[in-house]
Amino acid sequence: MRALVISGLCLLLQGVSLADGSAKANCERSQLRGLWEPANGTLAVIVSSKFDASMNACLRTLRIVRQQDDQSVEEVYREEMAERPIGIWPLAGRLLTIWGSGSAFWVTAYAVDGTTVEKVLDVRPKGFPEIEFLRNGAERLIFSKYDFREGANGQVEGVPTSADVYTWNGVQYSKKSNVPWAQRFDQ
């Protein structure tokens, strides 16, 4: 039996159009709140947005807050960014986030170490990861690399050639670069 593989997109927030006069209202409506339950407690994951007129940009703040009895007690992580959230997934004791910046994605994984939250992966791929859940409870994040060439119909198409594979080892992600694409699920 193979490990479970998930490939795709979990869309949580719509992009904010800055092209019209509703940019500020759209930005400030783009809020997200959910729960992450690693082994040592419950954490609220909050993405708030604020429109900055001087930059003509919607800026986001990711906050991770310790919960007790359904109440926020202590902020344990904060990060500000201009990218828009596309997907957020809990991966066992880790939290995987994908943000869009227009030309690339920002893929970040966070883990709880005692009472603090730390980044354990921060990469800028051109596409979404495939997520492979291993039998031992760990996961592998697989980022395909493409060779772009003209196809039979004259249009440019991407052909996967290799992948960077990040495997959780209990403490951090270990990376294998340029794995042949057909072998990206081999252990």
MIZAVO-598102 format. One record per residue (C-alpha): residue number from 1; x negated, y, z. Coordinates in nm, 2 decimals, always signed. Each point is the difference from the previous one (the first is absolute). Example, Ala and Ser with C-alpha at 12.3 -4.5 7.8 and 13.67 -1.06 7.14 Angstrom:
+------+--------+--------+--------+
: resi :     xx :     yy :     zz :
+------+--------+--------+--------+
:    1 :  -1.23 :  -0.45 :  +0.78 :
:    2 :  -0.14 :  +0.34 :  -0.07 :
+------+--------+--------+--------+
//
This chain:
+------+--------+--------+--------+
: resi :     xx :     yy :     zz :
+------+--------+--------+--------+
:    1 :  +0.00 :  +0.00 :  +0.00 :
:    2 :  -0.14 :  +0.34 :  -0.10 :
:    3 :  -0.01 :  +0.30 :  +0.22 :
:    4 :  +0.28 :  +0.25 :  -0.05 :
:    5 :  -0.08 :  +0.28 :  -0.24 :
:    6 :  +0.18 :  +0.34 :  -0.01 :
:    7 :  -0.06 :  +0.24 :  -0.29 :
:    8 :  +0.21 :  +0.30 :  -0.04 :
:    9 :  +0.12 :  +0.33 :  +0.14 :
:   10 :  +0.19 :  +0.09 :  +0.31 :
:   11 :  +0.14 :  +0.34 :  -0.08 :
:   12 :  +0.08 :  +0.20 :  +0.32 :
:   13 :  +0.01 :  +0.36 :  -0.11 :
:   14 :  +0.07 :  +0.18 :  -0.32 :
:   15 :  -0.26 :  +0.23 :  -0.15 :
:   16 :  +0.05 :  +0.37 :  +0.06 :
:   17 :  +0.05 :  +0.21 :  -0.31 :
:   18 :  -0.19 :  +0.33 :  +0.01 :
:   19 :  +0.13 :  +0.11 :  -0.34 :
:   20 :  +0.31 :  +0.17 :  +0.12 :
:   21 :  +0.11 :  +0.22 :  +0.29 :
:   22 :  +0.11 :  -0.29 :  +0.21 :
:   23 :  -0.36 :  -0.12 :  +0.08 :
:   24 :  +0.01 :  +0.13 :  +0.36 :
:   25 :  +0.34 :  -0.17 :  +0.07 :
:   26 :  -0.10 :  -0.32 :  -0.17 :
:   27 :  -0.33 :  -0.01 :  +0.19 :
:   28 :  +0.15 :  +0.06 :  +0.34 :
:   29 :  +0.26 :  -0.27 :  -0.06 :
:   30 :  -0.27 :  -0.26 :  -0.07 :
:   31 :  -0.04 :  -0.15 :  +0.34 :
:   32 :  -0.06 :  -0.35 :  +0.11 :
:   33 :  +0.01 :  -0.18 :  +0.34 :
:   34 :  -0.04 :  -0.38 :  +0.06 :
:   35 :  -0.14 :  -0.24 :  +0.25 :
:   36 :  -0.32 :  -0.20 :  -0.01 :
:   37 :  -0.03 :  -0.28 :  +0.25 :
:   38 :  -0.36 :  -0.13 :  +0.04 :
:   39 :  -0.07 :  -0.25 :  +0.27 :
:   40 :  -0.05 :  +0.25 :  +0.28 :
:   41 :  +0.31 :  +0.21 :  -0.02 :
:   42 :  +0.23 :  +0.21 :  -0.22 :
:   43 :  -0.11 :  +0.30 :  -0.20 :
:   44 :  +0.21 :  +0.25 :  -0.18 :
:   45 :  -0.14 :  +0.09 :  -0.35 :
:   46 :  +0.12 :  +0.35 :  -0.09 :
:   47 :  -0.07 :  +0.19 :  -0.33 :
:   48 :  +0.11 :  +0.36 :  +0.01 :
:   49 :  -0.02 :  +0.26 :  -0.28 :
:   50 :  -0.04 :  +0.37 :  -0.01 :
:   51 :  -0.01 :  +0.23 :  -0.30 :
:   52 :  -0.30 :  +0.23 :  -0.02 :
:   53 :  +0.10 :  +0.30 :  -0.22 :
:   54 :  -0.36 :  +0.13 :  -0.02 :
:   55 :  -0.12 :  -0.33 :  -0.15 :
:   56 :  +0.33 :  -0.07 :  -0.18 :
:   57 :  -0.03 :  -0.35 :  +0.15 :
:   58 :  +0.19 :  -0.25 :  +0.21 :
:   59 :  -0.24 :  -0.10 :  +0.28 :
:   60 :  +0.07 :  -0.32 :  +0.20 :
:   61 :  -0.10 :  -0.11 :  +0.35 :
:   62 :  -0.03 :  -0.36 :  +0.10 :
:   63 :  +0.05 :  -0.05 :  +0.37 :
:   64 :  -0.02 :  -0.33 :  +0.19 :
:   65 :  +0.16 :  +0.02 :  +0.35 :
:   66 :  +0.01 :  -0.25 :  +0.28 :
:   67 :  +0.36 :  -0.09 :  +0.10 :
:   68 :  +0.13 :  -0.11 :  +0.34 :
:   69 :  +0.37 :  -0.07 :  +0.06 :
:   70 :  +0.09 :  +0.15 :  -0.34 :
:   71 :  -0.17 :  +0.33 :  +0.09 :
:   72 :  -0.32 :  +0.15 :  -0.15 :
:   73 :  -0.26 :  +0.02 :  +0.27 :
:   74 :  -0.34 :  +0.06 :  -0.15 :
:   75 :  -0.13 :  +0.10 :  -0.35 :
:   76 :  -0.29 :  -0.24 :  -0.08 :
:   77 :  -0.07 :  +0.11 :  -0.36 :
:   78 :  +0.05 :  +0.30 :  -0.22 :
:   79 :  -0.11 :  +0.07 :  -0.36 :
:   80 :  +0.10 :  +0.28 :  -0.23 :
:   81 :  +0.01 :  -0.04 :  -0.38 :
:   82 :  +0.14 :  +0.14 :  -0.32 :
:   83 :  +0.07 :  -0.34 :  -0.16 :
:   84 :  +0.35 :  -0.14 :  +0.00 :
:   85 :  +0.09 :  -0.33 :  +0.17 :
:   86 :  +0.10 :  -0.28 :  -0.23 :
:   87 :  +0.00 :  -0.30 :  +0.22 :
:   88 :  -0.06 :  -0.11 :  +0.36 :
:   89 :  -0.02 :  -0.36 :  +0.10 :
:   90 :  -0.08 :  -0.17 :  +0.34 :
:   91 :  -0.26 :  -0.28 :  -0.06 :
:   92 :  -0.01 :  -0.19 :  +0.33 :
:   93 :  -0.20 :  +0.22 :  +0.23 :
:   94 :  -0.08 :  +0.25 :  -0.28 :
:   95 :  +0.19 :  +0.27 :  -0.18 :
:   96 :  -0.05 :  +0.04 :  -0.38 :
:   97 :  +0.08 :  +0.34 :  -0.16 :
:   98 :  +0.00 :  +0.10 :  -0.36 :
:   99 :  +0.00 :  +0.37 :  -0.09 :
:  100 :  +0.01 :  +0.15 :  -0.35 :
:  101 :  -0.22 :  +0.29 :  -0.10 :
:  102 :  +0.10 :  +0.03 :  -0.37 :
:  103 :  -0.31 :  -0.16 :  -0.15 :
:  104 :  -0.07 :  -0.28 :  +0.24 :
:  105 :  +0.14 :  -0.17 :  +0.31 :
:  106 :  -0.13 :  +0.02 :  +0.35 :
:  107 :  +0.02 :  -0.34 :  +0.18 :
:  108 :  -0.07 :  +0.01 :  +0.37 :
:  109 :  +0.04 :  -0.27 :  +0.26 :
:  110 :  +0.01 :  +0.08 :  +0.37 :
:  111 :  -0.05 :  -0.24 :  +0.30 :
:  112 :  +0.04 :  +0.03 :  +0.37 :
:  113 :  -0.31 :  -0.03 :  +0.21 :
:  114 :  +0.10 :  +0.00 :  +0.36 :
:  115 :  +0.19 :  +0.33 :  +0.04 :
:  116 :  -0.12 :  +0.17 :  -0.31 :
:  117 :  +0.09 :  -0.02 :  -0.37 :
:  118 :  -0.29 :  -0.02 :  -0.25 :
:  119 :  -0.03 :  +0.00 :  -0.38 :
:  120 :  -0.13 :  -0.34 :  -0.10 :
:  121 :  +0.03 :  +0.05 :  -0.38 :
:  122 :  +0.00 :  +0.32 :  -0.21 :
:  123 :  -0.03 :  -0.05 :  -0.38 :
:  124 :  +0.11 :  +0.20 :  -0.31 :
:  125 :  +0.10 :  -0.26 :  -0.26 :
:  126 :  +0.18 :  +0.07 :  -0.33 :
:  127 :  +0.28 :  -0.25 :  +0.08 :
:  128 :  +0.19 :  -0.17 :  +0.27 :
:  129 :  -0.15 :  -0.30 :  +0.19 :
:  130 :  +0.12 :  -0.35 :  -0.03 :
:  131 :  +0.04 :  -0.13 :  +0.36 :
:  132 :  -0.08 :  -0.37 :  +0.07 :
:  133 :  +0.10 :  -0.13 :  +0.34 :
:  134 :  -0.23 :  -0.28 :  +0.10 :
:  135 :  +0.09 :  -0.30 :  +0.21 :
:  136 :  -0.22 :  +0.12 :  +0.29 :
:  137 :  +0.21 :  +0.31 :  +0.04 :
:  138 :  -0.24 :  +0.24 :  -0.17 :
:  139 :  +0.06 :  +0.17 :  -0.33 :
:  140 :  -0.19 :  +0.09 :  -0.31 :
:  141 :  +0.05 :  +0.33 :  -0.19 :
:  142 :  -0.08 :  -0.05 :  -0.37 :
:  143 :  -0.07 :  +0.31 :  -0.22 :
:  144 :  -0.01 :  -0.09 :  -0.37 :
:  145 :  -0.24 :  +0.19 :  -0.23 :
:  146 :  +0.10 :  +0.05 :  -0.37 :
:  147 :  -0.16 :  +0.03 :  -0.33 :
:  148 :  +0.20 :  +0.24 :  -0.22 :
:  149 :  +0.01 :  -0.08 :  -0.37 :
:  150 :  +0.22 :  +0.04 :  -0.30 :
:  151 :  +0.26 :  -0.27 :  -0.03 :
:  152 :  +0.16 :  -0.16 :  -0.30 :
:  153 :  +0.27 :  +0.27 :  -0.03 :
:  154 :  -0.26 :  +0.28 :  +0.01 :
:  155 :  +0.07 :  +0.10 :  +0.36 :
:  156 :  -0.26 :  +0.00 :  +0.27 :
:  157 :  +0.06 :  -0.28 :  +0.25 :
:  158 :  -0.18 :  -0.11 :  +0.32 :
:  159 :  -0.14 :  -0.35 :  +0.01 :
:  160 :  -0.10 :  -0.12 :  +0.35 :
:  161 :  -0.37 :  -0.10 :  +0.01 :
:  162 :  -0.10 :  -0.02 :  +0.37 :
:  163 :  +0.11 :  +0.09 :  +0.35 :
:  164 :  -0.13 :  +0.13 :  +0.32 :
:  165 :  +0.12 :  -0.23 :  +0.28 :
:  166 :  +0.03 :  +0.11 :  +0.37 :
:  167 :  +0.05 :  -0.28 :  +0.25 :
:  168 :  +0.09 :  +0.07 :  +0.36 :
:  169 :  -0.24 :  -0.19 :  +0.23 :
:  170 :  +0.16 :  +0.09 :  +0.34 :
:  171 :  -0.21 :  +0.31 :  +0.05 :
:  172 :  -0.03 :  +0.17 :  -0.34 :
:  173 :  +0.05 :  -0.05 :  -0.37 :
:  174 :  -0.29 :  -0.17 :  -0.18 :
:  175 :  -0.03 :  +0.09 :  -0.37 :
:  176 :  -0.09 :  -0.20 :  -0.30 :
:  177 :  -0.06 :  +0.21 :  -0.31 :
:  178 :  +0.06 :  -0.08 :  -0.36 :
:  179 :  +0.15 :  -0.34 :  +0.05 :
:  180 :  +0.11 :  -0.14 :  -0.34 :
:  181 :  +0.37 :  +0.08 :  -0.03 :
:  182 :  +0.11 :  -0.37 :  -0.06 :
:  183 :  -0.18 :  -0.09 :  +0.33 :
:  184 :  +0.14 :  +0.28 :  +0.22 :
:  185 :  +0.21 :  -0.25 :  +0.21 :
:  186 :  -0.28 :  -0.25 :  +0.04 :
:  187 :  -0.15 :  -0.03 :  +0.35 :
+------+--------+--------+--------+
//
